[in-house]
Amino acid sequence: MSGPQRFTLRDATPADLPEVVRLVRELADYERMLDEAVGTEDDFRALLFGEKPLLHAVLAEVEGRVVGQALWFNNVSTFTGKPGIYLEDIFVEPGHRGLGIGGAFFRHLARRAVAEGWTRMDWQVLDWNEPSITFYRGLGAETKGEWLGQRLSGQALRDLAA
C-alpha cells in the first residue's frame, strides 16, 4: 500500500503548452462547454509567453505529471486603486482531487496577491457546481449574488463594434 501522493506547484513554461491546452479542454468538457474551447497552443503561447504576457499559469504535478492548473490574470479595483487576481480557470483532474491541490492553488495565489499589495481575488463558478461552491465557502469566499455577469461575444460583439 502506497502513502499519500505528493504534489508540487510551479509556473508553466513554454514546454507545458500541450498540458495547458489539455487541461483547458478537460475543464471545458466538465463544464459542458467543450465546443467553446477553441484556443490553440499558439494562442496560449502568445497569452502566457508573448512580448506582453496577459495570462499566468500555475501547474500542479504528481510524480512529474501535470494534473491541474490555475490560469489567472490581473484585474483592477477602481474603488481601492489596486490590482487583484482574476482566476479564469482552476482545474484538477478528477483522479487527483482530494489531495489538497485546489487549496494549494488558492493559497499560492493569495500569497502572491498579499505580497504584491493587491486587494482581492475574483472568480466565477457555475451555479450547478455544488462541490466547487462548497469548497469555495470553506476557503471563506462569498458569492456576490447581487452582481450579474454580463458578456458580449460573437456576432453581438461584432455588431456593437460596427
N, C-alpha and C positions, 0 to 999 in steps of 0.2 A: 504494500500500500504506500503510495507516494504522499508526501506532505502537500501543503497548500502551494498553489502556483504563485510565483513571484512575478511581478511586472515592473517595468521601468517606463518612465515618460521621457520623451526627448522631442526636440524640434525636428520637423521634417526637413529633408534635404531633397535636392532635385532627383536623386536616385529613388526616392519614395513616391514619385508621381503615380506610378501604376497602382500603388496601395491606396493613395488618397482617392483616386477615381473609383477604385473598387469599393471602398467604404462609403463614399457618397452614394453610389448606386445601391448598396445594401440598405442604407438609411432610407433612400427614396422608395425602395421596394417595401420596407417595413411601414412607411407612411402612406402606402398605396398611391405613390406618385412617380413610379418608375419611368413613365412616359415623359415626364418633365426633366429627367436627369440627362441632359444632353451635353454637359461640359466634358471637354476632352483633356487629355494630358497637356496639350499645348495651351489650352485655356488656363489650366491650373498653374502651369509653368509661368505664364505671364502674371497671374494674380499673386503667386507666392514668391517668385524669384525674379520678377522683372525689374526694370530700372527703378520703378516706384512701387514696391510691393503694397498691395491693398488688402491682403489676406494673410493670416498666420495659421500655422498648423502645428499642433502638438500631438504626437503619436504615443500610443501605449504598445509595448512589446512584451510578449511572454516567450521565453526561450528563443529570442531573436526573431520572432514572427510578429508582424503588426496585427493587432487585434482590436484596435479602437483609435478614435481620433476626435479632437476638438478643433474646429475651424472657427476663427474669430477675427474681428477687425475692430478698429477704434470707432466709437461714436462720440458724440459731444452732447453735454447738457448745457444748454444756454442759460439755464437757471443758476447752475453752480459755476459756469465758466470753465469747466474742466472736462477732459475726455473721460470716457469709460470704455468698457468692453462690451461689444455685442457678440454673443455666442451664436453664430449662424447654425452650426451643426455640432452635435455631440452624439457619438455612436460607439457602442461596444458590441462586438459580436455576441450573439446570444449564448454561445458556449463558454464565454469568459465573463459573463455578468456575475455579480455576487463576490467578486474578488476585491472590490474597493476601487476599481479603476475610475468609475464615474465620479466618486467623491474626490479622488486624487486629481482628476482634471479640474474640478471646481476649486479645490484648494490651491492648485498651481496657478490658475488664472486670478483668483482672489489675491494671492500673494503678489503677483505681478502688478495688479491694479493698485494695491496699497503701496508697494514700493515706488511706483511711479507718481503717486499722489492723485490717481484717478478716483472718481467718486462712486462708480457703480458698475454693476454687470446686468445686462439685459439679455433676454432670450424669449422665445415663444415655445409653446407646447400645444399640440393638438388636443382638443377638448375630450377626445375619447381615449387618450393615452394615460389611463389611470396609474399604471405602475410608475411612469415618469413623474406625474403630478405628485404622487405620494412621496417619491424620492426628493423632489424639489422642496416640498413642505418640510421634510426632515432637515434640509440644509438651512431652513429659515427664510426661504423665498416666499414672496407674496404675489398673488395674482392681481394684476392691475385690471380688474374687471370693468372699470369704467372706461377704459381705453379700448377702442375697437380698431384692430389692424386694418389698414387700407392698402391697396396695391393697384397700380396702373401697369399693365404689361400688354404685350402682343399688339393687336390692332388698336385697342383703346389708347395705348401709349403713342403709337404712330399717328393716330388721328389727332390727339392733342398737340403733338409736335408740329403737325401741319398747320 
